[in-house]
Amino acid sequence: MLIALLLTAFSAAPAPAVTAQTQAASATQDPQVPAPTAVDLFPRGVEAPAQPTRASSSIIVTGERQNALPAVAPRRQLTTPVRSLVSVRGQEDNVVLGIGLVTGLAGTGDSINAAKQLLSNLLLTRNIKLDLQSLATKNIAVVQVEAVLPSGIKPGQRIDVTVSTIGDATSLQGGTLSLTELTDMTGRDVYATASGPITVGGFQAEGAAASAKKNHTTVGTLPEGGKVEREVPTALASEHGFIYLDLRMGQDSLGNLVRVVEATNKLFPGSAKAMGDGKSLKIQVPGDLPEHEHAAYLDAVLRQEVQSEAVARVIVNERTGVIVMGGDVRLRPGAIAQGGLTVTIAETPQTSQPGPFSNGQTTTNPRTDLRIDEENNSLVMIPEAVTLSEVVDVLNVLGTTPRDLISILQAMASGGMLVAEIRRM
């Protein structure tokens, strides 16, 4: 068809009276007579496709710096109750866990064979035997069931339970947890059972070409969905008549240990002694004190007010940029030069489409835009700072972001300027 059209166009065109060189020369001399072009010969030809012109970009934006509130000096001596500094040994919470099966899902369950096997085992407990191939798994999910047993909890009491998916289930919304046994780490003793409808703090909806999801739908809770079956033995005093107190994390300094021991001996002379590890103490219970009075005896110790020691410690979280400083952080004088480095890379691949009848091929050419911005800052003198408010004022002078400040603090600690312990979360 195309050949016929071309022959028709050529046959309809008048025969040239002069050669191509003569036409070009006459066209040059007479601008009113344009030279013949491909458009004239092919009025209905296909134009070459337009090439992409949009460029990608990469921008890093730093928000405006917020003015810090002025530091206020404490008006009085800070005291802390002993119960805020220590924990009673033997009164810890205990975690129990199990593997369970969630049913009633709307096609958001597992597709793995483990779900079929667990469902088959559950049916066998009811004397029902089915072939694994006849079981569908999209409405069930294998989950880990976990609960916390507070110290002293008794059989029959209700506890909260958390369930989370193990397989490839996408949502637990609308599901119900089958009866699951919760055991200790050995798996031998059952301490609780859990069952019931699952509460998911979100939702998920999807169609053939679109989906919507809010919050995390593969973890759910059962408020009071667990029942305690076995008591965890606990006692305030050991068989030798001692109550052991352990300093809490963040308060485990020798100064706090000494102050707690002194406060206890002031209340009950000669009853408290520091342990050799420097993190705990033991309190002697009077031999003639009946067991039902041990709680009142310990409560009297825990209500004592002591002047707690401010730990010189800096906590940094490099993932979130959080910085927390203790009250005894000090700075020695020095100098700091900090220059921010920002690297921006934008990839804009260009796709080249060949024109019609060119026998060309479509190619993609990489295009990269690279930009590096480096600050040129001079050295900054850092004066000595002996109080927390002075430390904050000095660090605010640097005018850096929290993430840059984390690197500065780590370098200051390595160089001996920062008199504090740095802990990374």
C-alpha positions in Angstrom: 0.0 0.0 0.0 2.9 2.4 0.9 4.7 1.6 -2.4 1.5 2.4 -4.4 1.1 5.8 -2.6 4.7 6.6 -3.3 4.3 5.7 -7.1 1.2 7.9 -7.2 3.0 10.8 -5.7 5.9 10.6 -8.0 3.6 10.2 -11.1 1.6 13.2 -10.1 4.6 15.4 -9.7 5.7 17.4 -12.8 9.0 16.4 -14.5 11.9 18.6 -13.5 13.1 20.9 -16.3 16.5 21.4 -14.9 19.0 19.3 -12.9 19.3 19.3 -9.1 22.3 21.6 -9.2 20.3 24.1 -11.3 17.4 24.0 -8.9 19.6 24.6 -5.9 21.3 27.6 -7.7 18.0 29.1 -8.7 16.6 28.7 -5.2 19.6 30.5 -3.9 19.2 33.4 -6.4 15.4 33.6 -6.0 14.3 33.3 -2.4 10.7 33.3 -3.5 11.0 29.8 -4.9 11.8 27.3 -2.0 13.8 24.2 -2.7 11.8 20.9 -2.5 12.0 19.2 0.9 11.0 15.8 2.3 7.8 17.3 3.6 6.8 18.3 0.1 7.4 14.8 -1.2 5.8 13.1 1.8 2.9 15.3 3.0 1.5 12.6 5.2 4.9 11.2 6.7 5.3 10.2 10.4 7.3 12.7 12.5 10.1 11.5 14.8 8.9 11.0 18.4 9.5 13.7 20.9 12.5 13.1 23.2 12.2 13.3 27.0 13.1 16.6 28.5 12.2 16.2 32.2 15.1 16.1 34.6 15.1 14.5 38.0 16.3 16.4 41.1 17.6 15.7 44.5 17.4 18.4 47.3 18.4 18.3 50.9 16.5 20.9 53.0 17.6 21.8 56.6 14.9 23.4 58.7 15.3 26.6 60.6 17.1 26.4 63.9 14.8 26.8 66.9 15.9 29.0 69.8 16.6 27.0 72.9 14.9 28.0 76.1 17.2 29.6 78.7 18.5 27.2 81.3 17.1 27.6 84.8 19.3 26.8 87.8 17.7 24.4 90.4 16.1 26.2 93.3 16.7 23.5 95.9 18.7 20.3 96.5 17.2 17.4 94.4 16.3 14.3 96.4 15.0 11.0 95.0 13.1 8.2 96.7 15.1 5.0 97.0 12.4 3.1 95.0 13.3 5.2 91.9 16.9 4.1 92.1 16.6 0.4 92.8 14.6 -2.7 91.8 13.8 -5.6 94.1 15.5 -8.8 93.1 12.9 -11.6 92.5 10.1 -9.2 91.7 10.8 -9.0 87.9 8.3 -9.6 85.2 8.4 -12.9 83.3 7.8 -13.4 79.6 5.9 -16.4 78.3 5.4 -17.3 74.6 3.9 -19.8 72.3 3.1 -20.5 68.6 -0.6 -20.2 67.7 -3.0 -20.2 64.7 -5.2 -17.2 63.7 -8.3 -18.1 61.8 -11.1 -16.1 60.1 -8.9 -13.9 58.0 -10.4 -12.4 54.8 -7.8 -13.9 52.3 -4.8 -12.1 54.0 -3.3 -15.2 55.7 -0.3 -17.4 55.0 0.6 -19.2 51.8 3.2 -21.4 53.4 2.9 -25.1 54.1 3.6 -24.5 57.8 0.1 -23.0 58.2 -1.4 -26.1 56.7 0.6 -28.4 58.9 -0.4 -26.4 62.1 -4.0 -26.5 61.1 -3.8 -30.2 60.5 -2.3 -30.8 63.9 -5.1 -28.7 65.5 -7.7 -30.8 63.7 -6.1 -34.0 64.9 -6.7 -32.9 68.5 -10.4 -33.1 67.6 -10.0 -36.5 65.9 -10.3 -34.9 62.4 -7.8 -36.0 59.8 -7.6 -34.2 56.5 -5.1 -34.3 53.7 -2.8 -31.2 53.5 -3.6 -30.6 49.9 -7.3 -30.2 50.8 -6.6 -27.3 53.2 -6.6 -23.7 52.1 -4.3 -21.3 54.0 -5.3 -17.8 52.9 -7.7 -17.5 55.8 -5.3 -18.7 58.5 -1.9 -17.4 59.7 0.8 -18.8 62.0 1.6 -16.3 64.7 3.9 -15.9 67.7 1.9 -15.3 70.9 3.6 -13.4 73.8 2.6 -12.2 77.2 4.2 -10.7 80.3 3.5 -12.2 83.8 3.9 -9.6 86.5 5.5 -10.8 89.7 3.0 -12.3 92.1 0.2 -12.8 89.7 -2.1 -15.7 90.6 -3.8 -18.4 88.5 -7.1 -17.4 87.0 -6.1 -13.7 86.5 -6.3 -12.2 83.1 -3.3 -10.7 81.2 -2.8 -8.9 77.9 -1.5 -10.8 74.9 0.4 -9.7 71.8 0.4 -11.7 68.5 2.6 -11.2 65.5 2.8 -13.0 62.2 5.6 -15.4 61.4 4.8 -16.3 57.7 3.8 -14.1 54.8 0.4 -13.0 56.1 -0.4 -9.4 55.2 -3.0 -8.6 57.9 -4.5 -10.0 61.1 -7.6 -7.8 60.9 -10.8 -9.7 61.8 -8.9 -12.8 62.9 -9.4 -15.0 66.0 -6.6 -16.7 67.9 -7.2 -20.4 68.6 -6.4 -21.7 72.1 -2.6 -21.4 72.5 -0.4 -22.5 75.4 2.2 -20.1 76.6 5.3 -21.6 78.2 8.6 -20.5 79.6 11.8 -20.6 77.6 12.2 -24.4 78.1 8.8 -25.1 76.6 8.0 -27.6 79.3 5.8 -25.7 81.8 2.6 -24.0 80.7 2.1 -20.7 82.6 -0.8 -19.2 80.6 -3.3 -19.8 77.8 -4.6 -17.3 75.2 -7.5 -17.2 72.8 -10.0 -14.8 71.4 -10.6 -12.0 68.8 -7.6 -9.9 67.8 -7.5 -6.1 67.9 -5.4 -4.5 65.1 -4.6 -0.8 65.4 -5.1 -0.2 61.6 -6.7 -1.5 58.5 -5.8 -2.7 55.0 -8.0 -2.6 51.9 -6.9 -3.5 48.3 -8.4 -4.0 44.9 -7.1 -5.1 41.5 -5.1 -1.9 40.9 -5.0 0.0 44.2 -4.6 -0.6 47.9 -4.7 1.4 51.1 -3.1 0.6 54.5 -3.0 2.3 57.8 -0.6 1.5 60.6 0.8 -2.0 61.1 -1.6 -4.8 60.4 0.6 -7.8 61.0 0.7 -7.3 64.8 -2.3 -7.3 67.1 -3.3 -7.5 70.7 -5.8 -9.4 72.8 -6.7 -7.2 75.8 -7.1 -9.5 78.7 -7.1 -12.4 76.2 -4.8 -14.5 78.3 -5.4 -16.5 81.5 -2.8 -17.4 84.0 -2.6 -21.1 84.6 0.5 -21.4 86.9 2.0 -19.0 89.5 5.6 -17.9 89.2 7.1 -18.4 92.7 8.3 -15.1 94.2 9.4 -13.9 97.6 10.7 -10.7 99.0 13.3 -12.2 101.3 15.6 -15.1 100.5 15.8 -18.3 102.5 18.8 -16.7 104.4 16.7 -13.7 105.4 18.1 -11.1 103.0 16.4 -8.6 100.6 18.5 -7.8 97.6 18.2 -4.4 95.9 19.8 -3.8 92.4 20.5 -0.3 91.1 18.5 0.5 87.9 20.3 1.2 84.6 21.3 4.8 84.4 21.4 5.1 88.2 24.1 2.4 88.8 26.9 4.7 90.2 28.9 4.1 93.3 27.7 7.3 94.8 24.0 6.2 94.6 24.9 2.8 96.1 26.6 4.4 99.0 23.8 6.9 99.6 21.1 4.1 99.6 23.2 2.0 102.0 23.6 5.0 104.3 19.9 5.9 104.2 18.9 2.3 105.0 21.4 2.0 107.9 20.1 5.3 109.3 16.6 3.9 109.4 17.6 0.3 110.5 21.1 0.5 111.9 23.5 -2.2 110.6 21.0 -3.8 108.3 22.3 -2.9 104.8 25.6 -3.8 103.2 26.9 -3.1 99.7 27.7 -6.0 97.5 31.1 -6.6 95.9 29.9 -5.9 92.4 29.2 -2.2 93.2 25.7 -2.4 91.7 23.5 -3.9 94.4 23.1 -4.2 98.2 21.5 -6.6 100.6 19.3 -5.8 103.6 19.1 -8.2 106.6 15.5 -8.8 107.7 15.2 -9.2 111.5 14.8 -12.8 112.4 11.8 -12.2 114.7 9.9 -10.2 112.0 7.0 -12.3 110.7 6.8 -12.9 107.0 3.6 -10.8 106.6 5.6 -7.8 107.8 8.3 -8.1 105.2 6.4 -5.9 102.7 6.0 -3.1 105.3 9.7 -3.4 106.2 10.8 -3.1 102.6 8.4 -0.2 101.9 9.9 1.8 104.7 13.3 1.4 103.0 12.1 2.3 99.6 10.3 5.5 100.9 13.6 7.0 102.1 14.7 10.2 100.3 18.4 10.4 99.2 20.4 12.9 97.2 21.0 11.0 94.0 24.2 11.4 92.1 24.0 13.1 88.7 25.8 10.8 86.3 28.1 12.4 83.7 26.7 10.6 80.7 25.7 11.5 77.2 23.2 9.3 75.4 23.2 9.6 71.6 20.9 7.9 69.0 22.5 8.2 65.5 19.4 6.8 63.8 17.0 9.4 65.2 19.4 12.2 66.1 18.4 12.3 69.8 20.9 13.6 72.3 20.4 13.4 76.1 22.9 14.8 78.6 23.3 14.2 82.3 23.8 17.0 84.9 27.5 16.4 85.6 28.8 16.8 82.0 31.8 19.1 81.7 33.7 20.7 78.9 37.4 21.5 78.8 38.6 24.5 76.6 39.6 23.8 73.0 38.9 24.7 69.4 36.6 23.0 66.9 36.2 23.5 63.1 33.2 21.8 61.6 32.3 21.9 57.9 29.1 20.3 56.6 29.4 18.2 53.4 26.3 17.8 51.2 26.5 15.5 48.1 23.5 15.7 45.7 23.2 13.1 42.9 20.5 13.3 40.3 20.1 10.5 37.7 18.3 11.5 34.5 18.6 8.7 31.9 17.6 9.9 28.4 15.8 7.6 26.0 16.5 8.2 22.4 13.8 7.1 19.9 14.9 6.6 16.2 12.9 8.3 13.5 10.7 6.4 11.0 12.3 4.4 8.3 15.7 4.9 9.9 16.3 1.3 10.9 17.6 2.6 14.2 17.3 1.2 17.7 15.9 2.7 20.9 18.7 3.4 23.3 18.9 4.7 26.9 21.8 7.0 27.7 22.7 7.6 31.4 22.8 11.2 32.6 24.1 12.1 36.0 24.1 15.5 37.8 26.5 15.6 40.7 26.9 18.5 43.1 29.0 18.7 46.3 28.5 21.6 48.7 31.2 21.9 51.4 31.1 24.6 54.1 34.2 26.5 54.8 34.1 27.3 58.5 36.9 28.6 60.6 38.0 27.3 64.0 35.7 28.1 66.9 37.1 28.5 70.4 35.3 26.5 73.0 35.5 27.9 76.5 35.4 25.8 79.7 32.0 24.8 80.9 31.4 23.4 84.4 27.6 23.4 84.6 25.0 21.8 82.3 23.6 25.2 81.4 27.1 26.4 80.3 27.6 23.2 78.3 24.3 23.8 76.5 25.2 27.4 75.8 28.6 26.5 74.4 27.2 23.8 72.1 24.5 26.0 70.8 27.1 28.5 69.7 28.3 25.9 67.1 24.9 26.2 65.4 25.0 22.6 64.1 22.2 20.1 63.5 21.7 17.3 66.1 23.2 14.7 63.7 26.3 16.9 63.2 26.4 17.5 67.0 26.6 13.8 67.6 29.8 13.5 65.6 31.2 16.5 67.4 30.5 15.1 70.8 32.1 11.8 69.9 35.2 13.6 68.6 35.3 15.8 71.8 35.1 12.7 74.0 38.0 11.0 72.1 40.0 14.2 72.3 39.4 14.6 76.1 37.4 17.8 75.8 34.1 16.2 76.8 34.3 14.9 80.4 31.5 12.3 80.2 30.7 8.8 79.2 29.0 8.4 75.8 26.5 5.6 75.3 25.1 4.8 71.9 21.6 3.5 71.5 
